Amino acid sequence: MTLPEHALNPTPSPTTPAPSPVSPAGTRLPQVWVWTSVALGVAAAIAIISAAMLWQRLNNIQQQLALQSADSRSQAVEARTLARQADDVSRDTASRMSVMEARVGEVALQRGQLEELVQSLSRNRDDTMVGDIESAVRFAMQQSQLSGSPDPLVSALKIAQQRVSVSAQPRLAPLQRAIARDLDRIATSKSLDTAGLLARMDDVLRQIDDLPLQNDVLDKNARRSAPARGRTGQPAPAAAATASASANATADDPAAPSWWLSALSTAWGVVHEEARSLVRVRRIDYPDAVLLSPTQAFFVRENLKLRIMNARMALLGRQMNASRNDLAAAADAVHKYFDVSSRRGQQAAQQINQLQQAMQDVEVPRANDTLAALATAAAGR
């Protein structure tokens, strides 16, 4: 396929208009756009830079605000901690103040007591001594009344006599003479040994469990351990010695009795003593005592102990009549239910009788002369 020549060599057609020449106004318009674009770019760059700087500044401000917020929070926490500490300190201070106020009150009270003590010490020495002696004597009298022994009163009077002698005051001479009179009267008066009586009652209480009853039977082993006696009244060893001597004599002398007769006599003596120990004959004044069972015997011993303990309590309570009545009931029980012919029974009965005799209405002497002399000395101060 071939193309036409006019197609291979194109030529401008006469109808094609020729380019028009460029006018000055047309060349100025792109320059304006260029400068406008440059200005806008610069302005945009400046805006971007300003925005970046503003953003950076805002970030800095935000960081500063965050730091300040953190500092304010820490300061708030510290303030709360300080407030709590201040509250605790205030509470502690208040408690300490209350304790100090209490101590101040105690100090004031002690000061008042010390002032009273100083005032009491500033009194006359003789008046103080008189008051002390009176208090000591009255207290000793109370102790003597409770214990039934004049020893506390005697000790108090001797101490008072010594103090009066050391003071060497003429106006206390009547007091010294009154104390001497009371000491002489107490020394000559009877007194009850309460401690000794109580110890003896305790000893009787310990013996009650070993007292033999009237229905007790002697131990067979004890009877067998007793020395057996032959017909001649000699003990078993003596009888055996006699038998051996008789055997030797029989061996030497054919006319003497044979040794088997001596042995038979000794055996007969032992059998006779054993047979006699099987039967006992004695006098029983209380038939009921023989019929006691072991349980009843136990309660008899316990009732006897209770009687002794009641007598002990009555002695401590200074009730002599009640104590004597309990001891009399205990003595009757010992004679009724126990074997008073035995050594232990006799010893218990004797001790109870001695306790009955020792139970006497002994009045503890009073230091009336000393108290009267003390009252006179106190009135003449």
C-alpha positions as CSV (number, residue, x, y, z in Angstrom):
1,M,0.0,0.0,0.0
2,T,1.5,3.3,-1.0
3,L,0.7,6.7,0.3
4,P,0.0,9.7,-1.8
5,E,2.9,12.1,-2.2
6,H,1.1,14.9,-0.5
7,A,0.8,12.7,2.4
8,L,4.6,12.0,2.4
9,N,5.6,15.6,2.1
10,P,3.1,17.7,3.9
11,T,3.0,21.3,3.3
12,P,1.1,23.9,5.1
13,S,-2.2,24.6,3.7
14,P,-3.1,28.1,2.9
15,T,-6.0,28.0,5.1
16,T,-3.9,27.5,8.2
17,P,-3.7,30.7,10.1
18,A,-0.3,32.0,11.1
19,P,0.7,32.3,14.8
20,S,-0.1,35.7,16.2
21,P,2.7,37.6,17.8
22,V,2.9,37.6,21.7
23,S,1.7,40.7,23.3
24,P,3.4,42.3,26.5
25,A,0.3,41.8,28.6
26,G,0.3,38.1,27.8
27,T,3.9,37.7,29.0
28,R,3.3,39.6,32.3
29,L,0.5,37.3,33.5
30,P,2.6,34.2,34.1
31,Q,5.2,36.3,35.9
32,V,2.4,37.5,38.2
33,W,1.3,34.0,38.8
34,V,4.9,32.9,39.5
35,W,5.5,35.7,42.0
36,T,2.1,35.0,43.5
37,S,2.9,31.3,43.8
38,V,6.3,32.2,45.3
39,A,4.7,34.5,47.8
40,L,2.1,32.0,48.7
41,G,4.8,29.3,49.1
42,V,6.8,31.7,51.3
43,A,3.7,32.5,53.2
44,A,2.8,28.8,53.6
45,A,6.4,28.1,54.6
46,I,6.2,30.9,57.1
47,A,2.9,29.6,58.3
48,I,4.2,26.1,58.6
49,I,7.3,27.3,60.4
50,S,5.1,29.4,62.7
51,A,2.7,26.5,63.3
52,A,5.7,24.2,64.1
53,M,7.2,26.8,66.4
54,L,3.8,27.3,68.0
55,W,3.2,23.6,68.3
56,Q,6.7,23.2,69.8
57,R,5.9,26.0,72.2
58,L,2.6,24.4,73.1
59,N,4.4,21.2,73.7
60,N,6.8,23.0,76.0
61,I,3.9,24.7,77.8
62,Q,2.1,21.3,78.1
63,Q,5.3,19.7,79.5
64,Q,5.7,22.6,81.9
65,L,2.1,22.3,82.9
66,A,2.5,18.5,83.4
67,L,5.6,19.1,85.5
68,Q,3.8,21.8,87.5
69,S,0.8,19.5,87.9
70,A,3.1,16.7,89.1
71,D,4.8,19.1,91.5
72,S,1.5,20.3,92.7
73,R,0.3,16.8,93.3
74,S,3.5,15.8,95.1
75,Q,3.2,19.0,97.2
76,A,-0.4,18.2,97.9
77,V,0.6,14.7,99.0
78,E,3.4,16.2,101.2
79,A,0.9,18.7,102.5
80,R,-1.5,15.9,103.4
81,T,1.3,14.0,105.0
82,L,2.4,17.0,107.0
83,A,-1.2,17.7,107.9
84,R,-1.6,14.1,109.2
85,Q,1.7,14.4,111.1
86,A,0.6,17.7,112.5
87,D,-2.7,16.1,113.5
88,D,-0.8,13.2,115.2
89,V,1.5,15.6,116.9
90,S,-1.4,17.7,118.1
91,R,-3.1,14.5,119.5
92,D,0.1,13.4,121.1
93,T,0.6,16.9,122.5
94,A,-3.0,16.8,123.8
95,S,-2.4,13.4,125.5
96,R,0.9,14.6,126.9
97,M,-0.8,17.7,128.2
98,S,-3.5,15.6,129.9
99,V,-0.8,13.4,131.4
100,M,1.1,16.5,132.5
101,E,-2.0,18.0,134.0
102,A,-2.6,14.7,135.9
103,R,1.0,14.7,137.0
104,V,0.7,18.4,138.0
105,G,-2.4,17.4,140.1
106,E,-0.4,14.5,141.7
107,V,2.5,16.8,142.4
108,A,0.1,19.3,143.9
109,L,-1.5,16.6,146.0
110,Q,2.0,15.3,147.1
111,R,2.9,18.9,147.8
112,G,-0.1,19.2,150.1
113,Q,0.8,15.9,151.8
114,L,4.4,17.0,152.2
115,E,3.2,20.3,153.7
116,E,1.1,18.4,156.1
117,L,4.0,16.1,156.9
118,V,6.3,19.0,157.4
119,Q,3.7,20.6,159.7
120,S,3.4,17.3,161.6
121,L,7.2,17.0,161.9
122,S,7.4,20.6,163.0
123,R,5.4,19.7,166.1
124,N,6.9,19.1,169.4
125,R,9.0,15.9,169.6
126,D,7.6,14.8,172.9
127,D,4.0,15.2,171.7
128,T,4.8,13.1,168.6
129,M,6.4,10.5,170.8
130,V,3.3,10.4,173.1
131,G,1.0,10.0,170.1
132,D,3.2,7.2,168.7
133,I,3.3,5.4,172.0
134,E,-0.5,5.6,172.4
135,S,-1.1,4.2,168.9
136,A,1.4,1.4,169.4
137,V,-0.1,0.4,172.8
138,R,-3.6,0.4,171.5
139,F,-2.6,-1.7,168.5
140,A,-0.7,-4.1,170.7
141,M,-3.8,-4.5,172.9
142,Q,-5.9,-5.4,169.9
143,Q,-3.3,-8.0,168.8
144,S,-3.3,-9.4,172.3
145,Q,-7.1,-9.7,172.4
146,L,-7.1,-11.4,169.0
147,S,-4.3,-13.8,169.7
148,G,-4.9,-14.4,173.4
149,S,-1.3,-13.8,174.2
150,P,0.1,-10.8,176.1
151,D,3.4,-10.9,174.2
152,P,2.5,-8.1,171.7
153,L,1.4,-5.8,174.6
154,V,4.5,-6.6,176.6
155,S,6.7,-5.8,173.6
156,A,5.0,-2.5,172.9
157,L,5.2,-1.5,176.6
158,K,8.9,-2.3,176.7
159,I,9.6,-0.3,173.6
160,A,7.6,2.6,175.0
161,Q,9.5,2.4,178.3
162,Q,12.8,2.5,176.4
163,R,11.7,5.6,174.4
164,V,10.6,7.4,177.5
165,S,13.8,6.6,179.2
166,V,15.9,8.0,176.3
167,S,13.8,11.2,176.1
168,A,14.6,12.0,179.8
169,Q,11.7,14.4,180.1
170,P,10.6,15.2,183.7
171,R,6.9,15.5,182.7
172,L,7.0,12.0,181.2
173,A,8.0,10.4,184.5
174,P,4.4,9.5,185.5
175,L,4.1,7.7,182.1
176,Q,7.3,5.7,182.8
177,R,5.9,4.6,186.3
178,A,2.6,3.6,184.7
179,I,4.3,1.5,182.1
180,A,6.3,-0.3,184.9
181,R,3.1,-1.0,186.8
182,D,1.4,-2.5,183.7
183,L,4.4,-4.7,183.0
184,D,4.4,-6.0,186.5
185,R,0.7,-6.8,186.4
186,I,1.0,-8.5,183.1
187,A,4.0,-10.6,184.3
188,T,2.0,-11.8,187.4
189,S,-1.2,-12.6,185.4
190,K,-2.1,-15.9,183.8
191,S,-1.9,-16.4,180.1
192,L,-3.2,-19.0,177.7
193,D,-0.6,-20.7,175.5
194,T,-2.7,-20.8,172.4
195,A,0.2,-21.9,170.1
196,G,1.0,-24.8,172.4
197,L,-2.7,-25.9,172.7
198,L,-3.0,-25.8,168.9
199,A,0.1,-28.0,168.5
200,R,-1.2,-30.5,171.0
201,M,-4.6,-30.7,169.1
202,D,-2.7,-31.3,165.9
203,D,-0.8,-34.1,167.6
204,V,-4.1,-35.7,168.7
205,L,-5.5,-35.4,165.1
206,R,-2.5,-37.2,163.8
207,Q,-3.0,-40.1,166.3
208,I,-6.7,-40.7,165.6
209,D,-6.0,-42.9,162.5
210,D,-3.8,-45.2,164.6
211,L,-6.0,-45.5,167.6
212,P,-7.2,-49.1,168.1
213,L,-11.0,-49.7,168.4
214,Q,-12.5,-51.9,171.0
215,N,-13.6,-54.5,168.4
216,D,-10.1,-54.7,166.9
217,V,-8.5,-58.2,166.9
218,L,-4.8,-58.6,167.6
219,D,-2.7,-59.4,164.6
220,K,-1.8,-63.1,164.5
221,N,1.7,-62.3,163.2
222,A,2.3,-60.0,166.1
223,R,1.2,-62.7,168.5
224,R,3.4,-65.3,166.9
225,S,6.3,-62.9,167.0
226,A,5.9,-62.5,170.7
227,P,8.3,-64.7,172.7
228,A,6.7,-68.0,173.4
229,R,7.0,-69.3,177.0
230,G,7.2,-72.8,178.3
231,R,5.6,-74.3,181.4
232,T,8.4,-73.0,183.5
233,G,7.7,-69.5,182.4
234,Q,10.9,-69.2,180.5
235,P,11.0,-67.7,176.9
236,A,11.4,-69.9,173.9
237,P,15.1,-69.3,173.5
238,A,15.7,-70.1,177.2
239,A,13.6,-73.2,176.8
240,A,15.6,-74.3,173.8
241,A,18.8,-73.7,175.8
242,T,17.4,-75.7,178.6
243,A,16.5,-78.5,176.3
244,S,20.0,-78.5,174.7
245,A,21.6,-78.5,178.2
246,S,19.3,-81.4,179.3
247,A,20.3,-83.3,176.2
248,N,23.9,-82.8,177.0
249,A,23.3,-83.8,180.6
250,T,21.5,-86.9,179.4
251,A,24.4,-87.8,177.2
252,D,26.7,-87.4,180.2
253,D,24.5,-88.9,182.8
254,P,22.4,-91.9,181.9
255,A,20.1,-91.4,184.9
256,A,19.0,-87.9,183.7
257,P,15.7,-87.6,181.8
258,S,15.9,-88.2,178.1
259,W,16.2,-85.3,175.7
260,W,13.0,-86.0,173.9
261,L,11.0,-85.3,177.1
262,S,12.5,-81.8,177.2
263,A,11.7,-81.2,173.5
264,L,8.1,-82.4,174.1
265,S,7.8,-80.1,177.1
266,T,8.9,-77.1,175.0
267,A,6.5,-77.9,172.2
268,W,3.7,-78.3,174.6
269,G,4.4,-74.8,176.1
270,V,4.3,-73.2,172.6
271,V,1.0,-75.0,171.8
272,H,-0.4,-73.9,175.1
273,E,0.5,-70.2,174.5
274,E,-1.0,-70.3,171.0
275,A,-4.3,-71.8,172.4
276,R,-4.5,-69.2,175.1
277,S,-4.1,-66.4,172.5
278,L,-7.1,-67.7,170.6
279,V,-9.5,-66.6,173.3
280,R,-9.6,-63.2,175.0
281,V,-11.8,-62.2,177.9
282,R,-12.1,-58.5,178.7
283,R,-14.6,-56.0,180.0
284,I,-16.6,-53.9,177.5
285,D,-18.7,-51.1,178.9
286,Y,-20.2,-50.1,175.6
287,P,-21.6,-53.1,173.7
288,D,-22.4,-50.9,170.6
289,A,-18.6,-50.3,170.1
290,V,-18.0,-54.0,169.5
291,L,-20.6,-54.1,166.7
292,L,-19.1,-51.4,164.6
293,S,-18.5,-52.3,160.9
294,P,-15.4,-51.0,159.1
295,T,-17.4,-48.3,157.4
296,Q,-18.9,-47.2,160.7
297,A,-15.4,-47.3,162.3
298,F,-14.2,-44.9,159.5
299,F,-17.0,-42.5,160.2
300,V,-16.3,-42.7,164.0
301,R,-12.7,-41.6,163.4
302,E,-13.8,-38.8,161.1
303,N,-16.4,-37.6,163.6
304,L,-13.7,-37.6,166.3
305,K,-11.4,-35.5,164.0
306,L,-14.3,-33.1,163.3
307,R,-14.8,-32.7,167.1
308,I,-11.1,-31.9,167.6
309,M,-11.1,-29.4,164.6
310,N,-14.2,-27.7,166.0
311,A,-12.4,-27.3,169.3
312,R,-9.5,-25.9,167.5
313,M,-11.6,-23.3,165.6
314,A,-13.4,-22.4,168.9
315,L,-10.0,-21.8,170.5
316,L,-8.9,-19.5,167.7
317,G,-12.2,-17.7,168.1
318,R,-11.7,-17.3,171.8
319,Q,-14.8,-19.4,172.6
320,M,-13.5,-21.4,175.5
321,N,-16.9,-22.9,176.4
322,A,-17.5,-24.3,172.9
323,S,-13.9,-25.6,172.8
324,R,-14.3,-27.4,176.2
325,N,-17.7,-28.9,175.0
326,D,-16.1,-30.3,171.8
327,L,-13.2,-31.7,173.8
328,A,-15.6,-33.4,176.2
329,A,-17.5,-34.9,173.4
330,A,-14.2,-36.1,171.9
331,A,-13.1,-37.7,175.2
332,D,-16.5,-39.5,175.5
333,A,-16.0,-40.9,171.9
334,V,-12.5,-42.1,172.7
335,H,-13.7,-43.9,175.9
336,K,-16.7,-45.3,174.1
337,Y,-15.3,-46.6,170.8
338,F,-11.6,-46.9,171.3
339,D,-9.4,-49.2,173.4
340,V,-8.2,-47.0,176.2
341,S,-6.3,-49.9,177.7
342,S,-3.8,-49.7,174.9
343,R,-0.8,-47.4,175.0
344,R,-2.0,-45.2,172.1
345,G,-5.5,-45.0,173.5
346,Q,-4.3,-44.0,177.0
347,Q,-2.0,-41.4,175.5
348,A,-4.8,-39.8,173.4
349,A,-7.3,-39.8,176.3
350,Q,-4.6,-38.2,178.6
351,Q,-3.9,-35.5,176.0
352,I,-7.6,-34.7,175.5
353,N,-8.1,-34.5,179.3
354,Q,-5.1,-32.1,179.6
355,L,-6.5,-30.0,176.8
356,Q,-9.8,-29.7,178.7
357,Q,-8.1,-28.6,181.8
358,A,-6.0,-26.1,179.9
359,M,-9.1,-24.5,178.4
360,Q,-9.7,-21.7,180.8
361,D,-11.2,-18.3,180.3
362,V,-8.1,-16.2,180.7
363,E,-8.6,-12.5,180.2
364,V,-5.7,-10.7,178.6
365,P,-4.7,-7.8,180.9
366,R,-5.0,-4.2,179.6
367,A,-2.6,-1.3,179.9
368,N,-5.1,1.0,181.6
369,D,-2.5,2.8,183.7
370,T,-0.4,3.5,180.6
371,L,-3.3,4.8,178.6
372,A,-4.4,7.1,181.5
373,A,-0.8,8.4,181.8
374,L,-0.7,9.0,178.0
375,A,-4.0,10.9,178.1
376,T,-2.7,13.1,180.9
377,A,0.6,13.8,179.0
378,A,-1.3,14.6,175.8
379,A,-3.7,17.0,177.7
380,G,-0.7,18.9,179.2
381,R,1.0,19.6,175.9
